[in-house]
């Protein structure tokens, strides 16, 4: 079966914005708070073979921790945000409660059923989603493609040739990465449709997600 194509109408704003905003975003991200989440899980990661954070997408697939070819933890968080967070002002820009994020992460790592409705809030789930992406061993868009993609955006070719080149580059992604990228692009495009309420345009979302998708 032919692999479906990630549409550049969905993804190109994220790729382009990453080129211009990566350094600025890293300064704005509240990294100190989220880095604290790694400490309580150091021993757990050594002993828990079913962990989901900091694990490659291929390993999650082999462990059966996927739903519709998407990591189950991502699917559950995105579905929750679709139902509860699309109109939340500052979605993904405002950091969640660190203790809530840590508690949710521990539950996912321990293989517990996590009922997000009633046990979480929108900003904390959004922060947990970013944390999952940031901790992927080689990012959603793997490091081997970074320079190639940057060259396409910095080159002198016209827009149509650039789109064609980027499509070709994205087809080189491993299948689990490709499906997750497609899923995220469609979801974030949906988020941007509510920009009047959530104040998150496609470029605001790109600014936040660039460093989490590219590592």
JOSULQUI-V220748 format. One record per backbone hydrogen bond with DSSP energy under -0.5 kcal/mol. CO is the residue of the C=O (numbers start at 1). NH is the residue of the N-H. If there is no record, write none. Layout:
co:CO nh:NH
co:CO nh:NH
This chain:
co:5 nh:7
co:7 nh:10
co:7 nh:11
co:8 nh:12
co:11 nh:14
co:11 nh:15
co:12 nh:16
co:13 nh:17
co:14 nh:18
co:15 nh:19
co:16 nh:20
co:17 nh:21
co:18 nh:22
co:21 nh:25
co:22 nh:26
co:23 nh:27
co:24 nh:28
co:25 nh:29
co:29 nh:31
co:30 nh:34
co:31 nh:35
co:32 nh:36
co:33 nh:36
co:34 nh:37
co:35 nh:38
co:35 nh:39
co:36 nh:39
co:36 nh:40
co:38 nh:41
co:39 nh:42
co:41 nh:45
co:42 nh:46
co:43 nh:47
co:44 nh:47
co:44 nh:48
co:47 nh:49
co:48 nh:51
co:52 nh:55
co:56 nh:60
co:57 nh:61
co:58 nh:62
co:59 nh:63
co:60 nh:65
co:61 nh:64
co:65 nh:72
co:67 nh:70
co:70 nh:67
co:71 nh:74
co:71 nh:75
co:72 nh:76
co:73 nh:77
co:74 nh:78
co:75 nh:79
co:76 nh:80
co:77 nh:81
co:78 nh:82
co:79 nh:83
co:80 nh:84
co:81 nh:85
co:81 nh:86
co:85 nh:88
co:87 nh:89
co:88 nh:91
co:90 nh:93
co:90 nh:94
co:97 nh:101
co:98 nh:102
co:99 nh:103
co:100 nh:104
co:101 nh:105
co:102 nh:106
co:103 nh:107
co:104 nh:108
co:105 nh:109
co:106 nh:110
co:107 nh:112
co:108 nh:111
co:112 nh:114
co:113 nh:115
co:114 nh:116
co:116 nh:119
co:116 nh:120
co:121 nh:125
co:122 nh:126
co:123 nh:96
co:123 nh:127
co:124 nh:128
co:125 nh:129
co:126 nh:130
co:127 nh:131
co:128 nh:132
co:129 nh:133
co:130 nh:134
co:131 nh:135
co:133 nh:136
co:136 nh:139
co:140 nh:142
co:141 nh:215
co:142 nh:145
co:142 nh:146
co:143 nh:146
co:143 nh:147
co:145 nh:149
co:146 nh:150
co:147 nh:151
co:148 nh:152
co:149 nh:153
co:150 nh:154
co:151 nh:155
co:158 nh:162
co:159 nh:163
co:160 nh:164
co:161 nh:165
co:162 nh:166
co:163 nh:167
co:164 nh:168
co:165 nh:169
co:166 nh:170
co:167 nh:171
co:169 nh:172
co:170 nh:173
co:174 nh:178
co:175 nh:179
co:176 nh:180
co:177 nh:181
co:178 nh:182
co:179 nh:183
co:180 nh:184
co:181 nh:185
co:182 nh:186
co:183 nh:187
co:184 nh:188
co:185 nh:189
co:186 nh:190
co:187 nh:191
co:188 nh:192
co:189 nh:193
co:190 nh:193
co:191 nh:194
co:192 nh:195
co:194 nh:197
co:194 nh:198
co:195 nh:199
co:198 nh:90
co:199 nh:201
co:201 nh:205
co:202 nh:206
co:203 nh:207
co:204 nh:208
co:205 nh:209
co:206 nh:210
co:209 nh:212
co:209 nh:213
co:210 nh:214
co:213 nh:140
co:213 nh:141
